[in-house]
Structures are given as C-alpha cells and as structure tokens.
C-alpha cells in the first residue's frame, strides 16, 4: 500500500519525495533503495528542504514509466473495441506512461490529418502519452509510400504497416532508403502472407489435433531474413515487431553479430504462453503471430535475457466479446495486453531468468532507446517525471472483468501472477489510480 502524506500546502510547485522505494533505473544501471524527488513535472536532486508531499514506497519498486512500442488504440474507426480514452486509461493502469499507436485504424494513419486527429484526441482524453506510428504505405495497401516527411512533421515517431508486413522487398527497400534519409525508423510485422493466408494457429501438433489451419514458423522467418538482409545491404535501421519463433531469434542474433542495425520486440503472451492454450479456448488464444511451441517460447525468453531481443511490447489488440465468441476461423486475431503485461512478465523475474533491472530495461529504457526518445525511460535528474510504482509481492489472479480496457479478450484469465502497478505518474501528475 502506498501512503501519501501531505506535509505542506505552499503556493506554487509541489515538491514531492518518494521515500524508501527500490529505485530501478536501467539507464544509469541503478538498483537500490533510495528516495526520489520531483517538482514541476521533473525529477530533481534532493533539495535539502522539506517536501510538500511524501509518498511512502517502502517495499515497492520505483521505475521509469513503462513504454509500449506496440498498441492498437482502435481510434479512429474501431471505437466499439477501444478508443484513445479507454486505451490510455488501461495503459496507465498497466504502468505505461507512453504508448505507440499502430496505424491500422479506419482510415489508416497514412495522412497528417489522421495523425493530428489522434494527437488531438490524446490531448483531450489521454491518460498517458500517445506516440503515433504512421503507415508505411497509403491505406497500408503495400503499393505507394506515404509522405514520410509530412507525417514526421505532424508527430509520427516511426512507420509500420502493422497488421500486415511491408508487402514487397521493393517497397520495403524504398521505405528503408527514405527513412534512412530522414533519420526515421521502419517497424515491420514479419509474415510471409502467402504461407499464412488461411491460418488460425501455429502449424503444429495442437492445431492438427484441433483441426485448425496452420501458420508455419517459416512464414515469419522468411520475412525476418528479408528485412535484416535489406537493412544490412542499405546500412539502415529496422525494427522487427512481435517475433515469435526460435528461428527468428537466431536470425536476429546472427544479424546483430554482423553489425546489422536491427532491433526486435517480443510480447508478454509469447514469453509465457504456448499453443497449448488453444485447447482451452482457441478463439481467445488466436493471435498473430500465433502462440507457438514451448521450444519457441524458451528461445524467446533466452533471447530477451541475452539482449538479442531488445524490448517487450504488448501488441495490445482489444476486441469485443461478441467478436471473440465466434468460431476460431471467424474470430479476429488479438489479445488485450496492457493490464496483464507487467504481472505476466514478472514470472521471468520470479524464475530467475532475468533480473528486475533487465525487466524494466525491456519495458521502459530499451523502448525509449529504440525510438530515440532521449529523456524517457530514465529517472535521471532533470528528466520529465514519468514513473511507475510497483508492488512486486502482490499475488492475484488475472481478472479481465476488472480491467479498464474495453477489450477483455485474454487466454490468461484466472492465471495466478505476482506484481501490480499501484501508481503511475506522467509529467509528475498522477495518471493512475
């Protein structure tokens, strides 16, 4: 339990001390019990004066605000599933102070007017920062590049056709060249559509037993190979979204060893789940890329531990209960992930696979690094006070009925987990609770 004590009510800026928490700041390699101070929306050094407010964080973690590289806020066009208000409220409840909004909206985020609408709505109703990722191609159709320069000027932080891969090697090559000229980042969803077009689940024993059309691991790996080879050839950056196979981890590791400028993300559901969850509810466990085998899951975990995989991103994909109640073939792909991400990933700390420092790096500091967002993912003096307070000991069952997201679609309901977010601050202002 966080105890807040208001000491003084002076006029002007409020000086706040977070007292006695375990401050975990990967940007500085810091993991120790100490006080943290913030004032006027920024982290400050101990001023040697009495605070106006004291937050007792004894036994809790104090970490830089979590940053999600991959979120579907659904607005515009899919507000029955989620909107910017509900999505950012869920994000704040999950400890996230910034989310990257994917462009597979309706209309697609392929024009400055759409991007400006998203940012305007975020300013009006958002509970955390919204960083739009604009489309690589117009309408995400894979044919004509969007106006990267205009979209960057309007506030885009990167480019992706997420929901689909960049359609062809030629289009990706042109996108990478243009992004390189502008210092921008291409994020790609690696999937060879010709091999997955009718698929529902990982092409393996479980899908065969359930009679579900398969999506083979090689479909992802072919696209990963294409992407890293083009990035290597051009000498530019590329980011791989939600990798899910042992082969993809190997390809990324090999590329990094050659000096390719590639980064990669993995989702919580791929780190803790396998295709065996299809046996419980195939529609709720239907996600793209699919949940795969224990061997793939273990390779992803090891890739996260050794740094082959840079970041954890939720790929938060909310859907209505009615949509997910359809047959496995007809139900949409996606798992709602913002409010379960931290406790699911805490399992990796509990088993000793990664340290708390590495977990927070993957959820905060590394995403900021991928995006080139200096001043984020850190609790250093002078940065804006985006921070999250976590109770690492709290044991509970995942209960989607209590979530703030409109999307309650998860195969992890009732799973016993440890760790919960107790407070989230954006620019020093409470955004949760």
VOPAVEX-546831 format. One record per residue (C-alpha): residue number from 1; residue in one letter; x negated, z negated, y. Coordinates in nm, 3 decimals. Example, Ala and Ser with C-alpha at 12.3 -4.5 7.8 and 13.67 -1.06 7.14 Angstrom:
2
<1; a; <-1.230; -0.780; -0.450>> <2; s; <-1.367; -0.714; -0.106>> 
END
This chain:
433
<1; x; <0.000; 0.000; 0.000>> <2; x; <-0.132; 0.096; 0.346>> <3; x; <-0.096; -0.178; 0.604>> <4; x; <-0.078; -0.074; 0.968>> <5; x; <-0.138; -0.337; 1.233>> <6; x; <-0.079; -0.252; 1.598>> <7; x; <-0.329; -0.463; 1.789>> <8; x; <-0.285; -0.346; 2.148>> <9; x; <-0.037; -0.119; 2.326>> <10; x; <-0.252; 0.009; 2.610>> <11; x; <-0.155; 0.317; 2.805>> <12; x; <-0.342; 0.636; 2.723>> <13; x; <-0.503; 0.745; 2.399>> <14; x; <-0.467; 0.521; 2.094>> <15; x; <-0.790; 0.416; 1.927>> <16; x; <-0.732; 0.379; 1.552>> <17; x; <-0.955; 0.220; 1.292>> <18; x; <-0.903; 0.294; 0.923>> <19; x; <-1.050; -0.018; 0.772>> <20; x; <-1.220; -0.075; 0.440>> <21; x; <-1.144; 0.258; 0.273>> <22; x; <-1.368; 0.457; 0.042>> <23; x; <-1.465; 0.742; 0.273>> <24; x; <-1.536; 1.059; 0.073>> <25; x; <-1.678; 1.337; 0.290>> <26; x; <-1.841; 1.615; 0.084>> <27; x; <-1.960; 1.798; 0.396>> <28; x; <-2.203; 1.510; 0.452>> <29; x; <-2.248; 1.405; 0.088>> <30; x; <-2.084; 1.076; 0.182>> <31; x; <-1.904; 0.850; -0.064>> <32; x; <-1.900; 0.486; 0.046>> <33; x; <-1.674; 0.207; 0.166>> <34; x; <-1.677; 0.204; 0.544>> <35; x; <-1.449; 0.212; 0.847>> <36; x; <-1.338; 0.536; 1.010>> <37; x; <-1.225; 0.569; 1.370>> <38; x; <-1.023; 0.833; 1.552>> <39; x; <-0.894; 0.873; 1.906>> <40; x; <-0.728; 1.154; 2.099>> <41; x; <-0.693; 1.353; 1.777>> <42; x; <-1.062; 1.344; 1.687>> <43; x; <-1.291; 1.141; 1.466>> <44; x; <-1.518; 0.917; 1.672>> <45; x; <-1.808; 0.685; 1.608>> <46; x; <-1.739; 0.312; 1.616>> <47; x; <-1.690; 0.245; 1.987>> <48; x; <-1.770; -0.122; 1.977>> <49; x; <-1.434; -0.207; 2.128>> <50; x; <-1.114; -0.341; 1.978>> <51; x; <-0.884; -0.075; 1.828>> <52; x; <-0.524; -0.030; 1.935>> <53; x; <-0.422; 0.021; 1.573>> <54; x; <-0.574; -0.083; 1.240>> <55; x; <-0.488; 0.083; 0.909>> <56; x; <-0.594; -0.125; 0.610>> <57; x; <-0.720; 0.121; 0.348>> <58; x; <-0.875; -0.130; 0.111>> <59; x; <-0.888; 0.018; -0.239>> <60; x; <-0.789; 0.363; -0.110>> <61; x; <-0.973; 0.690; -0.058>> <62; x; <-1.003; 0.831; 0.293>> <63; x; <-1.082; 1.202; 0.273>> <64; x; <-1.080; 1.512; 0.493>> <65; x; <-0.739; 1.675; 0.493>> <66; x; <-0.682; 1.894; 0.189>> <67; x; <-0.678; 2.270; 0.249>> <68; x; <-0.482; 2.507; 0.025>> <69; x; <-0.613; 2.863; 0.008>> <70; x; <-0.304; 2.998; -0.165>> <71; x; <0.057; 2.907; -0.078>> <72; x; <0.382; 3.101; -0.077>> <73; x; <0.598; 2.969; 0.206>> <74; x; <0.855; 3.247; 0.144>> <75; x; <0.946; 3.288; 0.512>> <76; x; <1.049; 3.545; 0.623>> <77; x; <1.288; 3.676; 0.362>> <78; x; <1.288; 3.416; 0.086>> <79; x; <1.421; 3.109; 0.262>> <80; x; <1.653; 3.021; -0.027>> <81; x; <1.337; 2.938; -0.223>> <82; x; <1.133; 2.775; 0.058>> <83; x; <1.078; 2.805; 0.429>> <84; x; <0.797; 2.706; 0.661>> <85; x; <0.962; 2.373; 0.741>> <86; x; <1.021; 2.265; 0.382>> <87; x; <0.694; 2.413; 0.256>> <88; x; <0.474; 2.242; 0.511>> <89; x; <0.663; 1.915; 0.462>> <90; x; <0.585; 1.939; 0.091>> <91; x; <0.226; 2.026; 0.176>> <92; x; <0.185; 1.718; 0.392>> <93; x; <0.335; 1.504; 0.114>> <94; x; <0.073; 1.654; -0.117>> <95; x; <-0.207; 1.560; 0.124>> <96; x; <-0.260; 1.908; 0.268>> <97; x; <-0.331; 1.946; 0.637>> <98; x; <-0.366; 2.326; 0.626>> <99; x; <-0.223; 2.596; 0.402>> <100; x; <-0.296; 2.968; 0.377>> <101; x; <0.037; 3.152; 0.375>> <102; x; <0.037; 3.455; 0.145>> <103; x; <0.177; 3.786; 0.277>> <104; x; <0.424; 3.877; 0.000>> <105; x; <0.717; 3.794; 0.227>> <106; x; <1.002; 4.027; 0.321>> <107; x; <0.900; 4.205; 0.532>> <108; x; <0.538; 4.172; 0.425>> <109; x; <0.295; 4.013; 0.668>> <110; x; <0.142; 4.351; 0.750>> <111; x; <0.208; 4.368; 1.123>> <112; x; <0.118; 4.141; 1.416>> <113; x; <0.487; 4.087; 1.492>> <114; x; <0.548; 3.936; 1.148>> <115; x; <0.235; 3.725; 1.171>> <116; x; <0.333; 3.599; 1.514>> <117; x; <0.678; 3.506; 1.379>> <118; x; <0.513; 3.296; 1.107>> <119; x; <0.289; 3.121; 1.357>> <120; x; <0.576; 3.060; 1.598>> <121; x; <0.788; 2.907; 1.321>> <122; x; <0.492; 2.694; 1.212>> <123; x; <0.454; 2.563; 1.567>> <124; x; <0.825; 2.480; 1.579>> <125; x; <0.881; 2.315; 1.240>> <126; x; <0.546; 2.290; 1.059>> <127; x; <0.417; 1.958; 0.930>> <128; x; <0.066; 2.096; 0.877>> <129; x; <-0.145; 2.386; 0.995>> <130; x; <-0.037; 2.729; 0.873>> <131; x; <-0.312; 2.989; 0.844>> <132; x; <-0.159; 3.332; 0.767>> <133; x; <-0.327; 3.565; 0.520>> <134; x; <-0.220; 3.917; 0.617>> <135; x; <-0.165; 4.209; 0.381>> <136; x; <-0.450; 4.446; 0.295>> <137; x; <-0.217; 4.745; 0.277>> <138; x; <0.109; 4.829; 0.452>> <139; x; <0.404; 4.679; 0.265>> <140; x; <0.145; 4.573; 0.006>> <141; x; <0.201; 4.917; -0.145>> <142; x; <-0.167; 4.989; -0.208>> <143; x; <-0.187; 5.311; -0.008>> <144; x; <-0.260; 5.263; 0.364>> <145; x; <-0.476; 4.987; 0.512>> <146; x; <-0.318; 4.759; 0.769>> <147; x; <-0.470; 4.724; 1.116>> <148; x; <-0.722; 4.452; 1.033>> <149; x; <-0.843; 4.415; 1.390>> <150; x; <-0.495; 4.368; 1.535>> <151; x; <-0.398; 4.121; 1.262>> <152; x; <-0.714; 3.917; 1.314>> <153; x; <-0.642; 3.907; 1.687>> <154; x; <-0.290; 3.783; 1.606>> <155; x; <-0.426; 3.496; 1.395>> <156; x; <-0.488; 3.618; 1.039>> <157; x; <-0.757; 3.421; 0.854>> <158; x; <-0.804; 3.669; 0.567>> <159; x; <-0.642; 3.964; 0.390>> <160; x; <-0.474; 3.993; 0.049>> <161; x; <-0.207; 4.194; -0.126>> <162; x; <-0.135; 3.884; -0.333>> <163; x; <0.141; 3.916; -0.581>> <164; x; <-0.039; 4.240; -0.662>> <165; x; <-0.405; 4.338; -0.680>> <166; x; <-0.550; 4.577; -0.426>> <167; x; <-0.422; 4.885; -0.603>> <168; x; <-0.725; 5.111; -0.649>> <169; x; <-1.101; 5.094; -0.630>> <170; x; <-1.096; 5.343; -0.342>> <171; x; <-0.854; 5.135; -0.133>> <172; x; <-1.049; 4.817; -0.211>> <173; x; <-1.376; 4.986; -0.117>> <174; x; <-1.233; 5.092; 0.220>> <175; x; <-1.086; 4.746; 0.276>> <176; x; <-1.415; 4.575; 0.198>> <177; x; <-1.605; 4.806; 0.434>> <178; x; <-1.360; 4.741; 0.718>> <179; x; <-1.352; 4.368; 0.653>> <180; x; <-1.732; 4.362; 0.649>> <181; x; <-1.744; 4.534; 0.988>> <182; x; <-1.512; 4.269; 1.132>> <183; x; <-1.657; 3.966; 0.953>> <184; x; <-1.328; 3.921; 0.767>> <185; x; <-1.253; 3.817; 0.410>> <186; x; <-1.066; 4.006; 0.139>> <187; x; <-0.889; 3.786; -0.119>> <188; x; <-0.788; 3.974; -0.432>> <189; x; <-0.543; 3.896; -0.709>> <190; x; <-0.734; 4.028; -1.013>> <191; x; <-0.499; 4.203; -1.251>> <192; x; <-0.502; 4.548; -1.410>> <193; x; <-0.130; 4.617; -1.380>> <194; x; <-0.134; 4.896; -1.638>> <195; x; <-0.211; 4.635; -1.905>> <196; x; <0.038; 4.368; -1.791>> <197; x; <0.337; 4.561; -1.660>> <198; x; <0.597; 4.422; -1.902>> <199; x; <0.415; 4.098; -1.980>> <200; x; <0.558; 3.749; -1.961>> <201; x; <0.287; 3.523; -2.104>> <202; x; <-0.072; 3.517; -2.224>> <203; x; <-0.122; 3.767; -2.504>> <204; x; <-0.194; 3.523; -2.785>> <205; x; <-0.054; 3.332; -3.078>> <206; x; <0.205; 3.136; -2.879>> <207; x; <0.353; 3.447; -2.715>> <208; x; <0.362; 3.623; -3.052>> <209; x; <0.539; 3.327; -3.212>> <210; x; <0.799; 3.318; -2.932>> <211; x; <0.844; 3.693; -2.921>> <212; x; <0.719; 3.721; -2.561>> <213; x; <0.544; 4.030; -2.425>> <214; x; <0.176; 3.958; -2.367>> <215; x; <-0.059; 3.976; -2.069>> <216; x; <-0.414; 4.011; -2.208>> <217; x; <-0.712; 3.830; -2.063>> <218; x; <-0.900; 4.158; -2.032>> <219; x; <-0.650; 4.274; -1.767>> <220; x; <-0.786; 4.007; -1.536>> <221; x; <-1.146; 4.055; -1.638>> <222; x; <-1.145; 4.432; -1.574>> <223; x; <-1.028; 4.368; -1.218>> <224; x; <-1.280; 4.086; -1.162>> <225; x; <-1.557; 4.321; -1.277>> <226; x; <-1.434; 4.594; -1.041>> <227; x; <-1.417; 4.355; -0.749>> <228; x; <-1.759; 4.196; -0.788>> <229; x; <-1.930; 4.531; -0.852>> <230; x; <-1.782; 4.679; -0.535>> <231; x; <-1.875; 4.370; -0.333>> <232; x; <-2.228; 4.388; -0.475>> <233; x; <-2.258; 4.759; -0.401>> <234; x; <-2.143; 4.712; -0.041>> <235; x; <-2.318; 4.380; 0.022>> <236; x; <-1.999; 4.216; 0.148>> <237; x; <-1.789; 3.909; 0.064>> <238; x; <-1.492; 3.894; -0.168>> <239; x; <-1.275; 3.604; -0.283>> <240; x; <-1.107; 3.602; -0.624>> <241; x; <-0.770; 3.434; -0.642>> <242; x; <-0.647; 3.210; -0.927>> <243; x; <-0.889; 3.316; -1.200>> <244; x; <-0.767; 3.206; -1.541>> <245; x; <-0.990; 3.328; -1.825>> <246; x; <-1.321; 3.231; -1.979>> <247; x; <-1.436; 3.589; -1.932>> <248; x; <-1.357; 3.580; -1.560>> <249; x; <-1.562; 3.262; -1.522>> <250; x; <-1.853; 3.430; -1.698>> <251; x; <-1.830; 3.739; -1.476>> <252; x; <-1.826; 3.527; -1.159>> <253; x; <-2.122; 3.319; -1.280>> <254; x; <-2.321; 3.633; -1.359>> <255; x; <-2.235; 3.785; -1.021>> <256; x; <-2.338; 3.472; -0.832>> <257; x; <-2.666; 3.464; -1.025>> <258; x; <-2.733; 3.819; -0.897>> <259; x; <-2.660; 3.711; -0.540>> <260; x; <-2.318; 3.873; -0.507>> <261; x; <-2.122; 3.719; -0.222>> <262; x; <-1.825; 3.618; -0.434>> <263; x; <-1.614; 3.302; -0.425>> <264; x; <-1.332; 3.203; -0.659>> <265; x; <-1.041; 2.965; -0.683>> <266; x; <-0.854; 2.807; -0.974>> <267; x; <-0.512; 2.642; -0.982>> <268; x; <-0.430; 2.290; -1.099>> <269; x; <-0.192; 2.429; -1.360>> <270; x; <-0.467; 2.640; -1.516>> <271; x; <-0.702; 2.340; -1.517>> <272; x; <-0.465; 2.111; -1.707>> <273; x; <-0.213; 2.336; -1.883>> <274; x; <-0.224; 2.592; -2.163>> <275; x; <0.013; 2.848; -2.307>> <276; x; <0.144; 2.578; -2.541>> <277; x; <0.370; 2.472; -2.252>> <278; x; <0.568; 2.789; -2.322>> <279; x; <0.702; 2.617; -2.633>> <280; x; <0.880; 2.358; -2.416>> <281; x; <1.030; 2.590; -2.153>> <282; x; <0.896; 2.947; -2.136>> <283; x; <1.064; 3.024; -1.804>> <284; x; <0.926; 2.716; -1.625>> <285; x; <0.580; 2.784; -1.769>> <286; x; <0.594; 3.151; -1.667>> <287; x; <0.327; 3.210; -1.406>> <288; x; <0.096; 3.495; -1.307>> <289; x; <-0.181; 3.483; -1.415>> <290; x; <-0.037; 3.320; -1.726>> <291; x; <-0.132; 2.986; -1.869>> <292; x; <-0.391; 3.068; -2.130>> <293; x; <-0.566; 2.905; -2.425>> <294; x; <-0.746; 2.572; -2.446>> <295; x; <-1.073; 2.767; -2.459>> <296; x; <-0.992; 2.934; -2.126>> <297; x; <-0.881; 2.604; -1.973>> <298; x; <-1.206; 2.437; -2.079>> <299; x; <-1.413; 2.723; -1.935>> <300; x; <-1.229; 2.689; -1.605>> <301; x; <-1.296; 2.317; -1.600>> <302; x; <-1.664; 2.372; -1.666>> <303; x; <-1.676; 2.646; -1.403>> <304; x; <-1.529; 2.406; -1.149>> <305; x; <-1.773; 2.134; -1.246>> <306; x; <-2.083; 2.353; -1.217>> <307; x; <-1.976; 2.530; -0.897>> <308; x; <-1.907; 2.874; -1.042>> <309; x; <-1.551; 2.822; -0.918>> <310; x; <-1.558; 2.712; -0.557>> <311; x; <-1.214; 2.577; -0.484>> <312; x; <-0.883; 2.453; -0.621>> <313; x; <-0.576; 2.628; -0.476>> <314; x; <-0.218; 2.559; -0.579>> <315; x; <-0.068; 2.910; -0.576>> <316; x; <0.248; 2.718; -0.479>> <317; x; <0.529; 2.953; -0.583>> <318; x; <0.871; 2.791; -0.534>> <319; x; <1.185; 2.939; -0.688>> <320; x; <1.545; 2.828; -0.709>> <321; x; <1.672; 2.650; -1.020>> <322; x; <1.909; 2.939; -1.084>> <323; x; <1.626; 3.191; -1.090>> <324; x; <1.415; 2.985; -1.328>> <325; x; <1.717; 2.930; -1.557>> <326; x; <1.714; 3.298; -1.652>> <327; x; <1.560; 3.430; -1.973>> <328; x; <1.179; 3.436; -1.991>> <329; x; <1.180; 3.812; -1.939>> <330; x; <1.401; 3.789; -1.628>> <331; x; <1.283; 3.464; -1.466>> <332; x; <1.034; 3.507; -1.180>> <333; x; <0.669; 3.412; -1.217>> <334; x; <0.557; 3.092; -1.045>> <335; x; <0.505; 2.717; -1.044>> <336; x; <0.574; 2.489; -0.750>> <337; x; <0.246; 2.309; -0.696>> <338; x; <0.192; 2.138; -0.361>> <339; x; <0.318; 1.792; -0.452>> <340; x; <0.164; 1.777; -0.801>> <341; x; <-0.179; 1.922; -0.723>> <342; x; <-0.372; 1.606; -0.647>> <343; x; <-0.247; 1.390; -0.936>> <344; x; <-0.290; 1.673; -1.186>> <345; x; <-0.648; 1.727; -1.072>> <346; x; <-0.719; 1.354; -1.084>> <347; x; <-0.717; 1.397; -1.462>> <348; x; <-1.056; 1.569; -1.430>> <349; x; <-1.195; 1.266; -1.250>> <350; x; <-1.041; 1.024; -1.499>> <351; x; <-1.212; 1.205; -1.788>> <352; x; <-1.546; 1.208; -1.606>> <353; x; <-1.568; 1.587; -1.587>> <354; x; <-1.606; 1.584; -1.208>> <355; x; <-1.676; 1.316; -0.951>> <356; x; <-1.438; 1.220; -0.671>> <357; x; <-1.684; 1.386; -0.432>> <358; x; <-1.658; 1.718; -0.619>> <359; x; <-1.279; 1.693; -0.639>> <360; x; <-1.244; 1.652; -0.263>> <361; x; <-1.501; 1.926; -0.208>> <362; x; <-1.290; 2.165; -0.417>> <363; x; <-0.966; 2.066; -0.242>> <364; x; <-1.094; 2.048; 0.117>> <365; x; <-1.455; 2.122; 0.208>> <366; x; <-1.501; 2.430; -0.011>> <367; x; <-1.178; 2.596; 0.107>> <368; x; <-1.290; 2.545; 0.467>> <369; x; <-1.626; 2.698; 0.374>> <370; x; <-1.461; 3.000; 0.207>> <371; x; <-1.259; 3.064; 0.524>> <372; x; <-1.547; 2.995; 0.762>> <373; x; <-1.341; 2.719; 0.925>> <374; x; <-1.606; 2.505; 1.088>> <375; x; <-1.486; 2.161; 1.187>> <376; x; <-1.245; 2.145; 0.894>> <377; x; <-1.300; 1.988; 0.554>> <378; x; <-1.510; 1.714; 0.713>> <379; x; <-1.480; 1.369; 0.870>> <380; x; <-1.787; 1.401; 1.090>> <381; x; <-1.791; 1.269; 1.446>> <382; x; <-1.608; 1.498; 1.686>> <383; x; <-1.401; 1.700; 1.437>> <384; x; <-1.023; 1.704; 1.464>> <385; x; <-0.874; 1.413; 1.273>> <386; x; <-0.718; 1.597; 0.980>> <387; x; <-0.734; 1.342; 0.700>> <388; x; <-0.562; 1.217; 0.389>> <389; x; <-0.540; 0.866; 0.245>> <390; x; <-0.507; 0.848; -0.133>> <391; x; <-0.427; 0.568; -0.374>> <392; x; <-0.636; 0.669; -0.678>> <393; x; <-0.494; 0.394; -0.902>> <394; x; <-0.123; 0.461; -0.868>> <395; x; <0.024; 0.562; -1.204>> <396; x; <0.354; 0.751; -1.211>> <397; x; <0.547; 1.027; -1.380>> <398; x; <0.584; 1.361; -1.204>> <399; x; <0.942; 1.374; -1.083>> <400; x; <1.034; 1.706; -0.918>> <401; x; <1.372; 1.563; -0.816>> <402; x; <1.186; 1.356; -0.557>> <403; x; <0.988; 1.646; -0.415>> <404; x; <1.031; 1.766; -0.059>> <405; x; <0.979; 2.130; -0.153>> <406; x; <1.289; 2.336; -0.228>> <407; x; <1.107; 2.455; -0.539>> <408; x; <1.130; 2.207; -0.826>> <409; x; <1.002; 2.458; -1.082>> <410; x; <0.723; 2.299; -1.284>> <411; x; <0.641; 2.261; -1.652>> <412; x; <0.477; 1.925; -1.577>> <413; x; <0.791; 1.716; -1.514>> <414; x; <0.759; 1.365; -1.664>> <415; x; <0.384; 1.402; -1.717>> <416; x; <0.212; 1.068; -1.659>> <417; x; <-0.051; 1.105; -1.386>> <418; x; <-0.267; 0.887; -1.166>> <419; x; <-0.316; 0.914; -0.792>> <420; x; <-0.081; 0.971; -0.499>> <421; x; <-0.103; 1.055; -0.132>> <422; x; <0.003; 0.765; 0.087>> <423; x; <-0.069; 0.907; 0.435>> <424; x; <-0.159; 1.242; 0.588>> <425; x; <-0.275; 1.299; 0.945>> <426; x; <-0.302; 1.629; 1.136>> <427; x; <-0.499; 1.607; 1.462>> <428; x; <-0.470; 1.231; 1.432>> <429; x; <-0.089; 1.238; 1.421>> <430; x; <0.099; 1.126; 1.107>> <431; x; <0.248; 1.420; 0.916>> <432; x; <0.334; 1.219; 0.604>> <433; x; <0.521; 0.996; 0.550>> 
END
